């Protein structure tokens, strides 16, 4: 993404963010390499039967490849566009919904929240609106902008009313900072001072928002970072000298001091990156976000009437991963050859109904007839 398009909060601290990450990684590498008796060093015999140490090429390659992979993943996501929404994006969405024609209307994606629907069928290419454009509904609790009252089954759950009032419309209420109504699941980031499509969170470690267009890359970064730190830990742990192998003239701390120091630095990084990977992998397979999970139906208006395990935007395991990795992240456009300038935010819709006792546990793995995770 061109630097001129990034928010000031990101561009001003971009060099500091890169420098902090690079220095912290170099410190970790220095500690790992400095730890004696690890598998990174292989003993060899020289003249007069004196032993020395030489670098183990295989272990060194493993360490360097994992580290470089994490650096590349970091570079790919740091300072990337998470899906900043402009007023022009909203106008194009409204043009399609209201039957008008705007740039890229043949590529706009309208995704319903009906958890029973097939993923492929839910991603529809529309040229005409459904009626009920922005501003046609009066605002109230559970009501959004651009609603459509003629949606059969919206308030039903197996023919009942347990689901209650769900959020109506494809736009949220007007953002006072941006002066427009962003699509459902978008949110205004206070740090970037912009609305972000399918907002997840603002990550201060990469000084970048995580949203619709870079969430997949953020997950990959967490994965590669976790792999790099665990490789480093495996190298450090191999340098541990058991007490029974320590000469009486030496102490345990003398032989394992660097192992302790290196572990104290690397272990927290490994645990944090692993937890982050597992959390965001869970968000990916359930098609939800940190913002939605942390806020819930009490704080996130468009989740009103839902419970924790309802996952109103889920399309099943395979469908969620397709959306997460292919339909949403901007990196996919580089692979598929789509034009960057034609991007339009995904237009999510609130669910028509939520099934809590389905027999299809594959499509409803978190809550079904046989078990519930909540």
C-alpha positions in Angstrom: 0.0 0.0 0.0 1.4 3.4 -0.9 2.7 5.3 2.2 0.6 8.4 1.2 -2.6 6.4 1.7 -1.8 5.2 5.2 -3.1 7.0 8.3 -0.6 9.4 9.9 -0.5 7.2 13.0 0.9 4.4 10.9 3.3 6.3 8.7 4.9 8.3 11.5 5.9 5.3 13.5 6.6 2.9 10.6 10.4 3.2 10.9 10.3 2.8 14.7 8.0 -0.3 14.3 10.4 -2.0 11.9 13.4 -1.1 14.0 11.8 -2.5 17.2 10.9 -5.7 15.5 14.3 -6.2 13.9 16.2 -5.4 17.0 14.1 -7.8 19.2 14.6 -10.6 16.6 18.4 -10.0 16.4 18.7 -10.1 20.2 16.9 -13.4 20.2 19.2 -14.7 17.4 22.2 -13.5 19.3 21.2 -15.2 22.5 20.4 -18.5 20.7 23.8 -18.5 18.8 25.6 -17.6 22.0 24.2 -20.5 24.0 26.9 -23.1 24.3 26.6 -26.9 23.8 23.5 -26.7 21.7 22.7 -28.6 18.5 23.7 -25.5 16.6 27.3 -26.4 17.4 28.8 -29.7 16.6 32.0 -30.9 18.3 35.0 -31.9 16.2 38.6 -33.1 16.9 41.7 -31.1 15.9 45.4 -31.6 16.4 46.6 -32.8 19.9 43.1 -34.3 20.5 41.8 -30.8 21.4 38.1 -30.4 20.8 36.5 -27.4 19.2 33.0 -26.4 17.9 31.8 -25.9 14.4 28.4 -24.7 13.2 25.9 -27.4 12.4 24.8 -26.5 8.9 21.4 -28.2 9.2 20.5 -26.6 12.5 21.7 -23.2 11.3 19.6 -23.5 8.1 16.6 -24.4 10.1 17.0 -21.4 12.4 17.7 -19.0 9.6 14.9 -20.2 7.3 12.3 -19.9 10.1 13.6 -16.5 11.1 13.6 -15.1 7.5 10.1 -16.5 7.0 8.8 -14.6 10.0 10.5 -11.5 8.8 8.8 -11.8 5.4 5.4 -12.4 7.0 5.9 -9.4 9.2 6.9 -7.2 6.2 3.8 -8.4 4.3 1.3 -7.4 7.0 3.0 -4.4 8.7 1.6 -1.1 7.3 -0.8 -3.0 5.0 -4.3 -1.8 4.2 -6.8 -3.6 6.5 -9.7 -2.4 4.4 -10.0 1.3 5.0 -13.5 2.4 3.9 -14.1 5.7 2.2 -17.3 7.5 1.4 -16.9 6.5 -2.2 -17.0 2.8 -1.2 -20.3 3.4 0.7 -21.8 5.3 -2.3 -21.0 2.4 -4.6 -22.6 -0.1 -2.2 -25.7 2.1 -2.0 -25.8 2.4 -5.8 -26.0 -1.4 -6.2 -28.5 -1.8 -3.4 -30.8 0.9 -4.7 -30.6 -0.3 -8.3 -28.1 2.2 -9.5 -24.8 1.5 -11.2 -21.4 2.3 -9.8 -17.8 1.4 -10.5 -17.2 -2.2 -9.9 -20.8 -3.2 -9.2 -20.2 -6.4 -11.1 -17.8 -7.4 -8.4 -19.6 -6.3 -5.2 -20.1 -9.1 -2.8 -23.3 -9.3 -0.7 -23.1 -12.1 1.9 -26.1 -13.1 3.9 -25.9 -14.3 7.5 -28.1 -17.4 7.1 -25.9 -20.1 8.7 -27.7 -22.8 6.7 -26.8 -21.3 3.3 -24.0 -22.6 1.1 -20.9 -20.4 0.9 -20.8 -20.3 -2.8 -24.4 -19.4 -3.1 -24.1 -16.6 -0.5 -21.4 -14.7 -2.5 -23.6 -13.2 -5.1 -22.7 -10.8 -7.9 -25.5 -8.2 -8.1 -26.3 -5.6 -10.6 -29.6 -4.5 -9.2 -30.7 -3.6 -5.6 -33.1 -5.4 -3.4 -35.0 -2.3 -2.5 -34.9 -0.6 0.8 -31.9 1.6 0.4 -30.2 3.7 3.1 -32.3 6.0 5.0 -35.6 4.2 4.4 -35.9 2.9 7.9 -36.3 4.8 11.1 -33.4 4.1 13.5 -34.1 2.2 16.6 -32.8 -0.6 18.7 -31.6 -3.4 16.5 -32.2 -1.4 13.3 -29.5 -0.4 10.9 -29.4 1.7 7.8 -30.5 0.3 4.4 -32.8 -2.3 5.8 -35.4 -4.5 4.0 -38.5 -5.6 5.9 -39.5 -8.1 3.3 -37.1 -10.9 4.5 -39.1 -14.0 5.3 -37.9 -15.8 8.4 -35.6 -13.0 9.6 -37.1 -13.2 13.1 -37.8 -16.9 13.3 -35.9 -19.8 14.9 -37.6 -23.1 14.1 -40.8 -21.1 13.7 -40.5 -19.4 17.0 -39.2 -16.0 18.2 -36.3 -17.0 20.4 -33.8 -15.2 18.2 -35.6 -11.9 18.8 -34.9 -8.7 16.9 -31.8 -9.0 14.7 -30.0 -6.1 13.2 -31.7 -5.0 10.0 -29.9 -3.5 7.0 -26.5 -3.8 5.3 -25.1 -0.6 6.9 -24.3 0.3 10.4 -25.4 3.5 12.0 -23.6 6.7 10.9 -20.0 7.0 12.1 -19.6 10.5 13.6 -15.9 10.6 12.7 -16.2 9.6 9.1 -19.6 11.1 8.4 -21.0 8.0 6.7 -22.6 4.7 7.5 -20.1 1.9 7.1 -21.1 -1.7 6.1 -22.0 -4.3 8.7 -19.0 -5.6 10.7 -17.0 -2.4 10.0 -15.8 -0.3 12.9 -14.0 3.0 13.4 -10.4 2.5 14.6 -9.5 5.3 17.1 -5.8 4.9 16.4 -6.0 5.0 12.6 -9.1 7.4 12.7 -10.7 5.5 9.9 -13.5 2.9 9.5 -12.1 -0.5 8.7 -14.1 -3.3 6.9 -14.7 -6.4 9.0 -12.6 -4.8 11.8 -10.8 -7.2 14.1 -8.4 -5.1 16.2 -5.6 -2.6 16.0 -2.3 -4.4 16.7 0.3 -2.2 18.3 3.1 -4.7 17.8 2.8 -4.2 14.0 1.3 -0.7 14.4 -1.4 -1.7 11.9 -5.1 -2.4 12.0 -6.2 -5.9 11.3 -9.3 -6.2 9.2 -10.9 -7.6 6.1 -8.0 -7.1 3.7 -5.1 -8.3 5.9 -6.5 -10.7 8.5 -5.3 -13.8 6.7 -1.7 -12.4 6.4 -1.8 -11.5 10.1 -2.7 -15.2 10.9 0.2 -16.3 8.7 2.5 -13.9 10.4 1.5 -15.3 13.8 2.1 -18.8 12.5 5.6 -18.1 11.1 6.5 -16.1 14.2 5.5 -19.0 16.4 7.4 -21.5 14.3 10.6 -19.3 14.4 10.4 -18.9 18.2 9.8 -22.6 18.8 12.8 -23.5 16.6 14.9 -21.1 18.7 13.6 -22.8 21.9 14.5 -26.2 20.5 18.0 -25.1 19.9 18.4 -23.4 23.3 17.0 -26.4 25.1 19.5 -28.7 23.4 22.2 -26.9 25.3 20.9 -27.9 28.7 23.5 -29.9 30.7 22.0 -32.4 33.2 23.3 -32.2 36.7 24.8 -35.7 36.5 27.1 -34.6 33.6 28.4 -31.5 35.4 31.9 -31.8 36.8 32.3 -31.3 40.6 34.5 -28.2 39.9 31.6 -26.5 38.1 28.1 -25.5 39.2 24.8 -26.1 37.4 24.4 -22.3 36.8 27.8 -22.1 35.2 26.9 -24.7 32.6 23.3 -23.6 32.1 23.4 -19.9 32.7 23.0 -18.9 29.0 20.2 -21.5 28.6 18.3 -19.8 31.4 18.9 -16.3 30.0 18.0 -17.2 26.5 14.9 -19.1 27.7 13.7 -16.1 29.7 13.8 -14.0 26.5 12.5 -16.5 23.9 9.8 -18.4 25.8 7.5 -15.5 26.4 7.7 -14.6 22.6 6.9 -18.2 21.7 3.9 -18.5 24.1 2.5 -15.1 23.0 2.8 -15.8 19.3 1.4 -19.3 19.7 -1.6 -18.0 21.6 -2.2 -15.3 19.0 -2.1 -17.9 16.2 -4.5 -20.2 18.0 -6.9 -17.4 18.8 -7.0 -16.0 15.3 -7.2 -19.5 13.8 -10.3 -20.0 15.9 -11.7 -16.6 14.6 -11.0 -17.7 11.0 -12.8 -21.0 11.2 -15.8 -19.5 12.9 -15.9 -16.3 10.7 -15.9 -13.9 13.7 -13.6 -11.2 14.9 -11.8 -10.1 18.1 -14.1 -7.0 18.2 -17.2 -9.1 18.0 -16.1 -11.8 20.5 -14.9 -9.2 23.1 -18.0 -7.0 22.6 -20.7 -9.6 22.3 -24.4 -8.8 21.7 -24.4 -6.3 24.7 -21.8 -3.9 23.1 -21.9 -4.7 19.3 -25.2 -3.4 18.0 -25.5 -5.7 14.9 -25.1 -8.8 17.2 -28.2 -7.9 19.1 -30.5 -10.9 19.7 -27.7 -13.5 19.3 -25.9 -15.7 21.8 -22.1 -16.5 22.1 -22.2 -19.7 20.0 -24.7 -18.5 17.4 -21.9 -17.2 15.1 -24.3 -15.4 12.9 -21.9 -15.0 10.0 -20.5 -18.5 9.9 -20.6 -20.6 6.7 -19.3 -23.8 8.1 -15.6 -24.7 8.5 -14.7 -24.9 4.8 -16.8 -21.9 3.8 -15.3 -19.7 6.5 -11.8 -20.6 5.5 -12.6 -19.8 1.8 -13.9 -16.4 2.8 -11.0 -15.8 5.2 -8.2 -16.8 2.9 -9.5 -16.0 -0.6 -12.5 -13.6 -0.7 -11.2 -11.2 1.9 -7.4 -10.7 2.0 -6.0 -8.3 -0.5 -3.0 -10.6 -1.0 -5.3 -12.9 -2.9 -5.8 -10.2 -5.5 -2.1 -10.3 -6.3 -2.3 -14.1 -6.9 -5.6 -14.0 -8.8 -4.8 -10.9 -10.9 -7.7 -8.9 -9.7 -7.3 -5.1 -9.9 -6.5 -3.5 -6.6 -8.5 -0.4 -7.5 -11.8 -2.4 -7.9 -12.0 -3.5 -4.2 -15.3 -2.9 -2.5 -16.0 -4.0 1.1 -17.9 -7.2 1.6 -21.5 -6.4 2.5 -22.6 -8.7 5.3 -26.2 -9.2 6.3 -27.7 -10.1 9.6 -29.0 -13.7 9.8 -32.5 -14.6 8.8 -32.5 -17.4 11.4 -30.1 -19.2 13.6 -30.3 -23.0 14.1 -29.1 -24.2 17.5 -30.0 -27.9 17.2 -28.9 -28.9 13.8 -28.0 -32.5 13.0 -25.3 -31.3 10.6 -22.4 -31.0 13.1 -20.0 -30.2 10.3 -21.8 -27.0 9.3 -22.6 -26.2 13.0 -19.5 -27.5 14.9 -19.9 -25.1 17.8 -23.5 -25.6 18.6 -25.7 -28.5 17.3 -28.1 -31.2 18.4 -25.3 -33.2 20.0 -23.2 -30.6 21.9 -22.7 -27.0 22.6 -19.5 -25.1 23.3 -21.3 -22.4 25.2 
